[in-house]
């Protein structure tokens, strides 16, 4: 400070200590005001709230469609004003304003209510005569800048006078009714009072006409107030939850309950005691221009009395209340280039200052006005913070609503799942019957596996496993008796994409090359071992060692294979290589292998389920029900190939637009529809399609579709399992998304996790509905009321996904309540299972020969 080494400087430093508010204090004021806002909005807490948060029943901002000719009267300041406003709907949001100002004499502002409203009506009549409007019927808006309780837009009960108004007989009455009665005395004018508004709301609406982003109105002048657009669901004083309404905070009364006592100085208290309404409108008295000049006077008076200003001479001006006004304070504070204005103002007030006095007075003015601005800013920050939080909540609500709409089709209720179960059951029957099998989508392929392991199987067997991007060759050693065991040795070989989608000859030559490498590796190239070929694609079989490929799935497209016997193709490839020979005993599906592996451990296992890259079920069916195979005795394993369920349109009602997009972008559009809704190969792609749609709607990734998200197949199913893990925090989910090139927020992570959840849950529930159909068929086959059975299961989706297996089991329990099902995890159904099928086939063959 310039005067820090003087006595005046010392008191200024003390004054600055009392009046200057630190950032922490201002944040505390903001927090206190936020609490008062909440209190004022609550029905139960409003009666004791100082900040009344009055509903204005102004429900929207101008949208540019407004037009017409309107009158307005404005009561609240030092002058009364009448206006005529013409609004033009010309696309430019233009308007025309004509106004006339009238004084508000003391006999009006401190008289009785009848005199006040008669005066308003007289002024309006004069204005209309001046503007030649008496022949027109015009709507009127009444700006009444005092706290009113409203129950509708055209009604308002005065709660209390503020500013310099003290009119008798008006408080607790409807001011609109009073104005209407006064207007009725003027028979020559026809005016309809349509709206009562506060000047603060009027300010917001005026600016909102030019800028629709304006959602706050602020008055900081003779009085002070703020209004803003609040969400209806937060205003318990008014019925209804939809939309918004302007709230007139009446923040001038903030602190009337003592909430600001720690910030009020001795000067604030002295000013309040000398006011017309002691103990009321305390916040207004700290920040509005009506009181700042008086606050400066009180400070200067004390400084003078202490001999720190004007040589200790207390002039009459310093003793007269209201002698120093806001215009004096503003003029002196602006006088930064010199002291001439300050000296002139103080001299006019008979204060005769020195240069040092002028500097000190300037600083007093600055300190007082800065405190006013800071307090006003703190309260305004509370309103803006609330608006921001409201908008965030509204965005979240909108996001949730649109997210629910997008994900709703995935939430399959029990009645829909029962329909799926019953449709699957019908399709199983169609596939078994001779006359409908050709058209059936669920092909119910006979495997010619007619028995389960009985523990007597033994020997060395080769197994091949083809069903995904990797191909395995295994040597399986089976021991029987008390030391029954299965030992396996295997080697994994990759199948390049160009081989998967090349020619059939290239594919089988590659397979034989892998077999040769394995036999060489194991040192058994000269042995002619029995071989089981796990071929995890739909095949039509006429015997256990013959399988005609019905159609490729899982991304395979090798040419010249469909309609051909894959065993013959393998034998031809072995002959072409001419290095070794093998006894190909059985061609089997991985699902059958899964059932056989579990059946080796549990004789009650008669169903195999694959829930992994693909999806399928097999089960032991009574021969008498398999019309496409001769014979009625015993059982045979049926490979349902249920992935094609729905290819005839029977589940189109549950397919979403995302399922259709995934199907259309697949290698086999229109085929394997059920598998595309339930298997691991497609779930990640369904999620990707949903994420793209949500991003287009602006609900994810800030509305930006990254190049990564555009790449088909980037969202592998393993990411679903990772993201849905209960142990994974949102930060880790974000990390996974970032690894995928998706720049996400925590909110994005929550949505992505939910999307993954509904997609995998639907898959598990659909899979459960299909399995329930098979279980019910088995129960009816056996003619029992309650079925006890084991289902052998394999597949990464079932084994590794955190929730899939649980949801599947729960769904089965709901849809097949009369079946007591044990789920057994298979240990290498494709390899071990193929060897066991081969061993069982050899055993049954030997029995047949005998």
C-alpha positions, 0 to 999 in steps of 0.5 A: 500500500502507498500509505503503509507507513502512515497512521492512515495506512495502518488502519487501511491494513486493519480494514483490509484484514476485516473486509478482504475475503480470501479464496478459501473464505469465498469458497466457504461462502459459495458452499454455504449459499449452495446449502441455502439453495437446497434448503429453499427448494425443499418443501419441508425446509423452505419455511425456515430458509432465508434464501426463499428460492421462489418459483416464478412459473416462468417455464422456458426461455424465448425461442425466437417464435414470439411475436406481438404487441405488449405492455410492461410496467416496472416497479422496484427502483427509484423510478417507475417505468412503462414500456411498449414492446413490439416483438417481430417474428421475422427470423431476426429476433428483432424487437422495438421498445418505447418507454416512459419514466415516472418518479416514485415519490415518498408519499407513494413508496411509503403510503398505502396500497390503494394509493400505490396501485392507483398511481401505477394505473394512472402512469400506465394510462398516461403512457397509453395516451401518449403512445395513442394506445387507448383504443387497443386491448393489449397484454401486460407484464408486471415487473414487481421487484420484490419477493412474492410467493407465486402459485401461477404466472399471473398471481403473486403474494408479497412476502416483504417489502425491500429497498426503500418501499414501505407501503401499508396494506400490501404485504400478504396480498396478491399484487396482481389483483390489486393492480387489476382493481386499480386498472378497472377504475380507468374505463378508457383502457383495456389491459389484461395482466398476464404475467407477474415477474421479478426484474431479475427474471426479466433481465434473464429473459431479455438476454435470453431473447438474444442468447438462448444460452442465458439461463441466469439473471443477475441484478446488482444495483440499488438492490441485488438478486439472482434467478436461474433455470432450475430442473422441475424435479428439484423444486418440491414446492411445485407439482411436476417433474418434467422441464424447468422453471425460473427460480427467483432466489431472493438472495438478499436475505442470505445470512439473515439467520446468522450464516454470515455473522463471522464475515460481517464487520462492525460497520456492517452491523452499524449500517444494519441497525440504522436501516429501515429493516434491521436484521433483514436483507443482510447479504444485500446490505453487504453488496448492493449499491444502495448501501455501499456509499453508507458503508464507506461513510461509516468507515471514513467517520471512524477513521476521522474520529481516530484522527487518521483522516481530515486532521481528525475534523468530523464534518457534518457530511460524515454525520449525515446518513446517506450523504455519501452515495454510490455515485461518489464511491464509483467516481472516486474509485475510477480516479486512478490517474490522479486525485482531482476528482476525489479531491473535488468530491470530498471538498463538495462534501466539506471534507477538505482533504489532503493528498494523503486523505484522497489516497486513503479514501480511494483505498476505502472505496476499492476495498468496500466495492471489491468485497461486494463484488467478491461476495456477489461472485461467490453466490453466483458461483454457487448458482453456476455450479448448481446449473453445471451439476444439473446439466451433468445430471440431465446429460447423465439422465438423457444418456441413461435413457438413450442407453436403455433404449439402445440396450432394451432389445437385449433384455429378454424377459422370461416369457420371451425366453420360454418362446425361444425354448419352445421354438428350439424344441420344435426345431429339434423335432423337425431335424429328427423327422424324415419328412422335415429334415431337409428343410430344418435349420437345426440339422440334428446330424447323426454321429454314429457314436452309439455308446459311451465309455465304460472304462474298458477302453485302452490303447494308443490313439491319434487325434486331430482337432480342427475347429479354429485358427489353430490345429492340434495333433495328439497322441493319446494313451488310454489305460483301463482297469484299476489304474485307469488313466489317459495320457496326452501328448500334443502339438499345436500348429497355426492355420494361416488365413490364406489356408483357411480361405484358400482351396480344400486341397491346400487346407488338407495338405497343410493338415497332413504336413502338420501330422507328419511333423508330429509323427516325426517329433514323437518318433511314431511315423511307422505306426499305423495308429487308429485316428479320431478326427475332431472336425468342428463343422457341420457334417452329414454322416452315414457312418462313424468314419464318414462325414460330408461337410454341410457348410463352413463356419467360424471364418473358414471358406476353403473351396471345393469342400462343402458337399465332400467327405472330409475323411476322403479328403484327408485320406487323399492328402495322406496318399499324396504325401505318401509318407505314412498311413493311418487308420481313420476310425471316426470323424467327430464333432468337438461337442461330441468329444466334450460329452465323451470326455465327461462321460468317461468320468461320469456315466450320467453325462449324456449332453455335450455343450460348447460355449466358446468361439462357436456354440453347439450342443449334442446329446444321446437320442433314442434311436427310435426317434431318429427317423433318418437312420435305420434301426430302433434299438439303443441310442445315438449321439445327435450333433444338433448344429444348433448354431443355424437355429433361426436361419428360417426367421423364427427368432427374428423378433429378438434380433436387434439392428446390431445383430443384423449389422454383424450378420451382414458383415460376416463371411456367411450372411443369413446363416448361423444366426443363433450362433452369432448371438451366443458365441464368442466369435461374434459377441465382441463385434456386437459390442463394437457395433453398439459402441459405434451407434452410441458414439454417433449419438454423442453418448460415448468417446465425446462423439468421436468414432476413432479409427480403431473403433471402425476396425472390424474384429478389434473388440475381441471377446476376451476383452468382454471377459476382462472388462466385466470382471468384478475385480476390475476397477474403472481405471483398469477398464479405461486402460483396456480401452486405451490399449484398443485405441479408444480414448475414454473417460470414466463415464465411458468406461461405465457405459462400455462395461454395461454394454458388454454385460447386456450382450454377454448376459443375453448370449448366456440366457439364449444359450440356456433357453436352447439347452433347456429345450434339449433337457426337456426332450431328454426328460420326456424321452425317459418318461420321468417327472424329474430328470437327473443328468450331467452336461459336459461343457467346454469353451472359453466363454463358459470357462473364462467369462466372469458371469456367463456360466452362472447366468446360463445355469440360472436360466436353465433352472428357470426354464427347465425346473424339473431337470436337476442338472450337473455341469461338468467342465470338460478336459480337452474334449476335442483331443481326449474326446476324439481318442475316447470316441475312437476307442469306444468305436474300436471296442464296439466294432470288436464286439460286433465282429465277435 
